[in-house]
């Protein structure tokens, strides 16, 4: 029976140069560690820049139906749908040698946290629109954002049912896994794209007369957009590069085969 290795996970978390197995070439491990570190710097920078933009230039945060309540929307969306969502995907690369069950649990918890934060941001913008008597769901940003959060919710539920607490057969899970992975990447692209649309929309509403004059707020927001794109590109590279994938674990595969044999009447020689 595979036991949780919490101390090992913490050791790996604070030892980035040991997050790949010893069988990987040293240059590959070293580059992977640096790229993971760079991704975290970019992700945190996007959250900080959003907070500075909304806090310094837009008056801060509140939950009272005012413009300060709206400011929670971009902060929560960047934190939840972009940064935490990206990190939830990345855990399968960072903790590639940990027990798969533990990594699945961490993956699901981070995604749940991202979902909760995103829903708070979702409610903030609609509450603000209601108080200010602004129309809802008319812009391209709102359409893309709504599609992203609805699909994100569906993706989390499907992952819960298929992998964390599986109710489907092993064959169905194997068939759905590539779709789940692909949808995770698509949702990250959609979240970043929706964020870029939202940044442009907010700037045009707020500082349109001075935007073309390199207003400091506009420059900050443009930098935020570039950081988000860089974060997405780097995450995409880390997630899709074959060298960084989780290696097959014979012990886990053996347990999976025996579990399938017990519940489905399969055999080790039949997929």
CORNOR-V213241 format. One record per residue. N is the residue number from 1. RES is the residue in three letters. OMEGA is omega in degrees with one decimal (* if undefined). BURIAL is + if it has 24 or more other C-alpha atoms within 12 Angstrom, else -. D_LAST is the distance of its C-alpha to the last C-alpha in Angstrom with 1 decimal. Layout:
N&RES&OMEGA&BURIAL&D_LAST, N&RES&OMEGA&BURIAL&D_LAST
This chain:
1&UNK&-177.3&-&22.2, 2&UNK&-179.5&-&22.5, 3&UNK&176.4&-&26.1, 4&UNK&-179.8&-&27.5, 5&UNK&-174.9&-&29.3, 6&UNK&-178.6&-&32.0, 7&UNK&178.7&-&34.5, 8&UNK&177.7&-&32.1, 9&UNK&179.9&+&31.3, 10&UNK&178.2&-&35.0, 11&UNK&178.4&-&35.7, 12&UNK&-177.3&+&33.3, 13&UNK&-177.7&-&34.8, 14&UNK&176.1&-&38.3, 15&UNK&-171.0&-&37.3, 16&UNK&-179.2&+&35.9, 17&UNK&177.8&+&36.2, 18&UNK&-175.0&+&33.7, 19&UNK&173.2&+&30.9, 20&UNK&-177.6&+&28.9, 21&UNK&-175.3&+&27.7, 22&UNK&-179.8&-&30.0, 23&UNK&178.9&-&27.8, 24&UNK&176.8&-&28.6, 25&UNK&-176.4&-&31.9, 26&UNK&177.6&-&34.9, 27&UNK&178.8&-&36.0, 28&UNK&178.6&+&32.6, 29&UNK&-178.5&+&32.7, 30&UNK&179.4&-&36.3, 31&UNK&178.8&-&35.8, 32&UNK&-179.7&+&32.9, 33&UNK&179.1&+&35.2, 34&UNK&-179.6&-&38.0, 35&UNK&176.4&+&36.0, 36&UNK&177.9&+&34.6, 37&UNK&179.3&+&38.2, 38&UNK&179.2&-&39.5, 39&UNK&179.8&+&37.0, 40&UNK&176.4&+&38.3, 41&UNK&180.0&-&41.9, 42&UNK&-180.0&+&41.4, 43&UNK&178.2&+&39.6, 44&UNK&178.7&+&42.3, 45&UNK&179.3&+&45.0, 46&UNK&178.4&+&43.8, 47&UNK&-179.6&+&44.2, 48&UNK&179.8&+&47.5, 49&UNK&176.9&+&48.9, 50&UNK&178.3&+&48.0, 51&UNK&178.1&+&49.7, 52&UNK&179.1&+&52.8, 53&UNK&-177.8&+&53.0, 54&UNK&-177.9&+&52.9, 55&UNK&-175.2&+&54.9, 56&UNK&-174.0&-&57.6, 57&UNK&-174.7&+&58.0, 58&UNK&169.5&+&57.0, 59&UNK&175.8&-&58.7, 60&UNK&-170.4&-&56.0, 61&UNK&177.4&+&53.9, 62&UNK&173.3&-&54.7, 63&UNK&-174.8&-&53.4, 64&UNK&179.2&-&56.4, 65&UNK&-178.0&-&55.8, 66&UNK&176.7&+&57.5, 67&UNK&177.7&+&56.4, 68&UNK&174.9&+&55.4, 69&UNK&176.4&+&52.7, 70&UNK&-176.6&+&51.3, 71&UNK&176.0&+&51.1, 72&UNK&-175.8&+&48.3, 73&UNK&-179.7&+&46.1, 74&UNK&-179.7&+&45.6, 75&UNK&-179.1&+&45.4, 76&UNK&-178.4&+&42.7, 77&UNK&178.1&+&40.7, 78&UNK&179.7&+&40.8, 79&UNK&-174.9&+&40.0, 80&UNK&-172.3&+&37.2, 81&UNK&-178.8&+&35.5, 82&UNK&-171.9&+&36.0, 83&UNK&-177.6&+&36.5, 84&UNK&177.5&+&34.4, 85&UNK&178.1&+&31.7, 86&UNK&179.5&+&31.5, 87&UNK&177.9&+&31.5, 88&UNK&176.7&+&28.7, 89&UNK&-173.7&+&26.5, 90&UNK&-176.8&+&28.0, 91&UNK&178.4&+&27.1, 92&UNK&175.6&+&23.6, 93&UNK&-175.9&+&25.5, 94&UNK&-178.4&+&28.5, 95&UNK&-172.7&+&26.7, 96&UNK&-179.8&+&23.8, 97&UNK&176.8&+&24.1, 98&UNK&176.4&+&24.5, 99&UNK&-173.0&+&22.1, 100&UNK&179.6&+&19.7, 101&UNK&179.7&+&20.7, 102&UNK&-179.6&+&24.3, 103&UNK&175.4&+&23.8, 104&UNK&-179.2&+&22.1, 105&UNK&178.3&+&25.2, 106&UNK&177.6&+&27.6, 107&UNK&-179.5&+&26.0, 108&UNK&-179.6&+&26.4, 109&UNK&179.0&+&29.9, 110&UNK&177.9&+&31.2, 111&UNK&177.6&+&29.9, 112&UNK&177.0&+&31.6, 113&UNK&177.7&+&34.8, 114&UNK&-179.8&+&34.7, 115&UNK&-179.6&+&34.3, 116&UNK&-179.9&+&37.3, 117&UNK&179.8&+&39.5, 118&UNK&178.3&+&38.7, 119&UNK&175.6&+&39.6, 120&UNK&177.4&+&42.9, 121&UNK&177.4&+&43.6, 122&UNK&179.5&+&42.7, 123&UNK&-177.7&+&45.1, 124&UNK&-176.5&+&47.8, 125&UNK&179.2&+&48.2, 126&UNK&176.8&+&48.4, 127&UNK&177.2&+&50.8, 128&UNK&179.1&+&53.0, 129&UNK&179.8&-&53.0, 130&UNK&-179.3&-&54.0, 131&UNK&-178.0&-&56.9, 132&UNK&-178.2&-&58.0, 133&UNK&175.4&-&57.6, 134&UNK&177.0&-&55.5, 135&UNK&179.7&-&53.2, 136&UNK&165.5&-&49.4, 137&UNK&177.8&-&46.6, 138&UNK&-174.5&-&48.7, 139&UNK&176.5&-&47.7, 140&UNK&177.5&-&44.8, 141&UNK&-178.7&+&44.1, 142&UNK&178.9&+&43.8, 143&UNK&-179.9&-&41.5, 144&UNK&179.4&+&39.1, 145&UNK&178.7&+&39.4, 146&UNK&178.6&+&38.7, 147&UNK&-178.2&-&35.6, 148&UNK&-175.6&+&34.4, 149&UNK&176.9&+&34.9, 150&UNK&178.9&-&33.5, 151&UNK&177.0&+&30.3, 152&UNK&177.1&+&30.3, 153&UNK&179.9&+&30.5, 154&UNK&179.2&-&27.7, 155&UNK&-178.9&+&25.5, 156&UNK&179.6&+&26.3, 157&UNK&179.8&-&25.7, 158&UNK&176.9&+&22.3, 159&UNK&178.7&+&21.3, 160&UNK&-175.2&+&22.7, 161&UNK&-176.1&-&20.8, 162&UNK&-169.0&+&17.4, 163&UNK&-175.6&+&17.5, 164&UNK&174.6&-&20.6, 165&UNK&-167.8&-&20.7, 166&UNK&173.9&-&17.4, 167&UNK&-179.7&-&17.9, 168&UNK&178.2&-&14.9, 169&UNK&-179.6&-&11.4, 170&UNK&178.1&+&8.8, 171&UNK&178.7&-&7.4, 172&UNK&177.8&-&11.2, 173&UNK&179.1&+&11.9, 174&UNK&179.3&-&9.8, 175&UNK&-176.4&-&11.6, 176&UNK&-174.4&-&14.8, 177&UNK&178.7&-&14.9, 178&UNK&177.9&-&16.5, 179&UNK&179.5&-&18.9, 180&UNK&179.4&+&19.9, 181&UNK&179.8&+&20.7, 182&UNK&-179.4&-&22.5, 183&UNK&176.9&+&24.5, 184&UNK&177.7&+&25.5, 185&UNK&178.6&+&27.1, 186&UNK&-180.0&+&28.7, 187&UNK&176.3&+&30.2, 188&UNK&177.1&+&31.7, 189&UNK&179.4&+&33.3, 190&UNK&-179.6&+&34.5, 191&UNK&179.1&+&36.0, 192&UNK&177.4&+&37.9, 193&UNK&177.8&+&39.0, 194&UNK&177.9&+&40.3, 195&UNK&179.4&+&42.0, 196&UNK&176.1&+&43.8, 197&UNK&179.9&+&45.0, 198&UNK&177.6&+&46.2, 199&UNK&-179.9&+&48.1, 200&UNK&-179.8&+&49.9, 201&UNK&-179.9&-&50.7, 202&UNK&179.6&+&52.1, 203&UNK&-179.9&+&54.2, 204&UNK&176.5&-&55.6, 205&UNK&-168.7&-&56.6, 206&UNK&-172.8&-&58.0, 207&UNK&-176.4&-&59.7, 208&UNK&-178.3&-&59.9, 209&UNK&-175.4&-&63.6, 210&UNK&-176.8&-&63.0, 211&UNK&-178.0&-&59.4, 212&UNK&179.5&-&60.6, 213&UNK&-179.3&-&63.1, 214&UNK&173.7&-&60.4, 215&UNK&-177.9&-&60.8, 216&UNK&178.0&-&59.3, 217&UNK&178.3&+&57.1, 218&UNK&178.2&+&55.7, 219&UNK&178.4&-&55.2, 220&UNK&-179.0&+&53.3, 221&UNK&176.9&+&51.1, 222&UNK&177.0&+&50.4, 223&UNK&176.4&+&49.5, 224&UNK&179.2&+&47.1, 225&UNK&178.8&+&45.4, 226&UNK&179.2&+&45.1, 227&UNK&178.4&+&43.6, 228&UNK&178.7&+&41.0, 229&UNK&179.2&+&40.0, 230&UNK&177.5&+&39.9, 231&UNK&-179.7&+&37.7, 232&UNK&-180.0&+&35.2, 233&UNK&-179.0&+&35.2, 234&UNK&176.5&+&34.8, 235&UNK&179.1&+&31.9, 236&UNK&178.7&+&30.2, 237&UNK&-179.1&-&30.7, 238&UNK&-174.7&+&29.4, 239&UNK&-173.3&+&26.3, 240&UNK&-179.2&-&25.3, 241&UNK&-173.7&-&26.4, 242&UNK&-178.2&-&23.6, 243&UNK&-174.3&-&25.6, 244&UNK&-179.2&+&25.6, 245&UNK&177.1&+&22.0, 246&UNK&-178.9&+&20.5, 247&UNK&176.2&+&19.3, 248&UNK&179.3&-&15.9, 249&UNK&-175.8&-&16.6, 250&UNK&-178.7&-&15.2, 251&UNK&179.8&-&16.6, 252&UNK&178.7&-&15.0, 253&UNK&178.7&-&11.5, 254&UNK&178.3&-&12.3, 255&UNK&179.9&-&13.7, 256&UNK&-179.9&+&10.8, 257&UNK&-179.4&-&8.5, 258&UNK&178.2&-&11.6, 259&UNK&178.0&-&12.4, 260&UNK&179.9&-&9.4, 261&UNK&-177.5&-&10.3, 262&UNK&-171.2&-&13.8, 263&UNK&-174.4&-&13.7, 264&UNK&-178.2&-&11.2, 265&UNK&178.0&-&11.4, 266&UNK&178.1&-&7.8, 267&UNK&-178.7&-&7.8, 268&UNK&-178.5&-&7.4, 269&UNK&-177.5&-&6.7, 270&UNK&-177.2&-&3.9, 271&UNK&*&-&0.0
